[in-house]
């Protein structure tokens, strides 16, 4: 594959009470023409994340209409998402829009805990209501440390989720250091999930420790997954599957890496791939986990 970078689509929007820094983990919902409804997560001055959105014109990236208030806020004290929410995927089914997100808690023996939540819209995505103050997929005997980064599609009447599961916290240099990989779960209704020990994407080697933000598309010939992979710095990985369960990693075939200079010269991560206007496109983050904003690339050869 070969992706042609289009540059920054949205710089991290400061200036509001909930957008002190970052625009990370993009989600694009195609609108009319070249416009998309772009969902992203931003940090406030205390580092807490909320979900916002902007109407963006792909043909005129300098134009963007940012919604004044966040779409989704963090939960009350003591709940699994009381220190932040990060949207990861959106799925439409039965006239409802399901927004799946990661909820953040601060830790004591480790820096943080994560779990997967869901919010549902009955009005086409204008407003979202959390289905529960508890996660829809949290810690279990199969995922004992934390779950995060859910990607959900409705496929053959089933809700299918690829998500990140933490394997362990290792002590390195006197500090806990996480290791997590991508696993798989299913649901009949998008809220009650059955997760086991099905690993979708495993570590490629000892130096790889973070596999996150899967993005899965079912094409007529196969399933394709783009995901974040991290050793020294974040890069984007790629895999293919015939059934969505058994995956072959083809990272070298991705065709998109860091730039020589600029906003994505150090790292690329958190891919979101979608089709619009007869073209396959990718939104992604660069340096600083979204501190430099959200960029765009277009697939020009496969």
N, C-alpha and C positions, 0 to 999 in steps of 0.2 A: 504494500500500500504506500501511497505518497500523499501526505497532507500538505496543503499550502496555507501557511499562516496568514491571517488577515489582521493581526495586531490586536490591540486592546479593544474590547467591546464596551466594557464598563469599568471605570476607575472606582476604587473603593470610595463610597460616598460619605464624607464626613459632614459635620455641621448639624446633625440632629442628635437628640438625646440618646438614641439607640444605635447610632452609626459612627462611633468614634474611630473605628478602624475596621479594615478588612471587608471584602465582599467575596465570600468563599462558598464552595460546593454549589455550583450553578445548576438550575433546573430550567429548561426552556419549554414553554407551552406555546406551540405555533398559533398565531392569530392570522388575520387577513394579510395578504400580500407578503411583504418581507418582515412583518412585525412579529415579535415574540413577547410573551409575558414571562419575564425572567425572575425566577425566585432565587434567593441567595440568603446567606446568613452573615450578619454583621455583629461586631463586638461593641459593647459600651465601654465606658472608661474603667470599669472594673473587670473587663474581660469576659463578661457574660454575653452569650449569643442569643439573638432573636432572628426570626425569619422575616425578611422583607421581600418586596418585589418592585419591579420597574417595567414599564412598557418600553421596549427597545426596538428600533428600526435597524435591521441588519444592513440595509442599503445606505444608511446614514448613521454610523455608530456614534457620532458626536451628539445625536439626539436621543434623549432618554427621559421618560417621565417617571420619577420615583414616587411611589406611594408614601404619604407623609407618616403613617403609623405602621408598625409591624403587623404582619399577617398572623403570626403565632408568637406568643410570649412564653417565658418559662413559668414553671408551676410554683405553688406555695411552698413555704419552708417545710422541709422533710420529705417531699416527694422526689421521685427519681430524676426529675428535670428541673430542680429548683435553682440550678446555677447556669442554665442555658439550654436552648433547643437549636438543633441544626437540621434543616430539611435535607432529605437525601433522595426521595423519589416521589412521584405522583402517579396514581393509577386511576382510571375512570372505569366504572362498572355499575350497571343498573341505574343510571341517572345520578349516581353519586360520585364524588371525587375524593379519593383517599390520599392523604398526605402522610408519608412515613418519615419519621425523624429520629435523630439521636438525642436522648436526654442526658444532661450532664449533672453529676454530683461531685463535690470536692471530697477527697479522701483524707485519711489520717496516716495509715501505714503505707499507702500508695497515693500518688498525686490526685487521681480522679477515678470515678466509676462512670460507666455508661450503660444505657439500656435503650431499647427500641420502643418508641411510642407511635401512635396513630391519631390523626385528626381527620374528621370527615366534613365535607361540604355538601349541603343539599341545594345550594343556589349557584351551581356552576363554578365554584371556586372563589366567589366573592368573599365569603366568610368561612372559617373553619372552626369546628368544635372538637376538642379532644374526646375520644371515646371513653377514656378512663383516666383517673389520676395515677393509675399504675401502668407499667409498661405492658405492651402486647407481646413482647418477647424479651425477657430479662434473663437472670441467671437461673440455670437448671443444672442437673447432673451432667448434661452434655456440654454446657457452656457455663462453667462455674465461676468465671472471673468477671467478664462483661461481654455484652453484645452491642453492636453499633453498625452504622453505614448500611441500612437496608435498601435494597433495590427490589421493587415488586412489579411484576407484570401479571395480567390475567391471561391465561393460556389454556385453551381447551376446557374452560369452565372452572379451572383451578387458579387460585392465587399462588404464585410461585415467588419465593424470596431468596435472594442471594445476599448474605450479610457477613459482617466481620465478627469473629469470635476471638477473644484474647486467650492465648494458650498459657502464658505465665508472665510474671514480673520477675526479671532477673536483677540482681544487685550488680551494678557496674560503676566503678569509681565512687562507691559509697552511696549511690542513688538507685532507686528502682527504675528499671527500663523494661518497657512492655514488648511483647511479641504477639502478633495476631495475624490470622489467616482468614480466608473466605470460605463460608459454609453455606448450607442450603436448607430451606424449610418450606412447608406447604400449608395452605389454609383453604377451607371451603367458602368462608365469608369475608376474609381479609382482616379479621380481628382475632379469632382464636387460631393459634398457630401450632403446628406439630413440627418440632425440630428434633433431630436425632444427632447422629455423628457423621453425617454425610459431608465430607470435605470436597469443596469445588476447586479451589486453587490453593495449593500448598507452597511452602517455602522452596525456592529454587536452590538455596544453599545456606550455609551457616551465617553468611554475612547479611542475608535478607531477613528483616524482622517485622515489617509492617506491610500488610496487604489489605487495602481498604477501598471504599467507594466503588464497588462494582457497578457497571452499567451494562445491561444485557438487552440485546435486540434479537428478536427472532426473525430471520430472513427466510425466504422460501426454501433455501438449500441447507441452512444450518443456524445454530445460535452463535452469536458473537458477543464477546465480553471485553470491555475495556475496564481497566482498574488501576489504582495507584499501587506502586511497589516501591519499597524503600530499603536501600542499604545505606550507603553514605548520604545520598540525597534522594529525594523523590523523583521518580520517573513514572511514565505510564506504561502499563503492560497490556498484553492482548492475548486472548485465547479463543478457541473455537470448540464447538460441541455439536453432536447430532441429536442429543436428547436433553440438554441442559443440566445433565448430571455428571457425565464424564467429560472432562475438559482437557484439551491439549494446549499448552502454553506455546505461543508463537511471538514472543516479545520482540525478537529481531525483525519481524515483518511489519511492525507498527508503522514505521515511517514518519515519526514525529519525536523530536528530541529538544533539548534546550537550545536557545539561540546563543550566538557568539557574545552578544551584548544585550542589555535592555532588561525589560520587566520580567522575562522568563529565561534569563541566562544562567540561573543557579539551579532551578528545579521546575518541573512540570508535574501537575497532579490533579486529582478530583475531576476526571473527565465526565462529560455528559454528551452523548452522541445521539443525534436525531436527524430526521429527514424533513426537509422543507424546500419548496421551490425546485423539486427535481434533483436536489443535491444532498449528499450526506455531509453533515456538519458536526463539529465538535466544539463545545465550550470547555474551558479548563482554567485552572489557576496556575500561577507562576511563583515567583519569589515570595517568601514570607507567608505561605499558606493563605493566600488571598490578600495580603497586604498591598500587593501591586495591582489588584483587580482581577477581572475576568477577561480572558482572551478567547479568540475564535479561530478555527481552522476549517478548511473545506477539503474534502477528499477529491483529488484530481486524478488518481490512478489506482486501480486495484489489480 
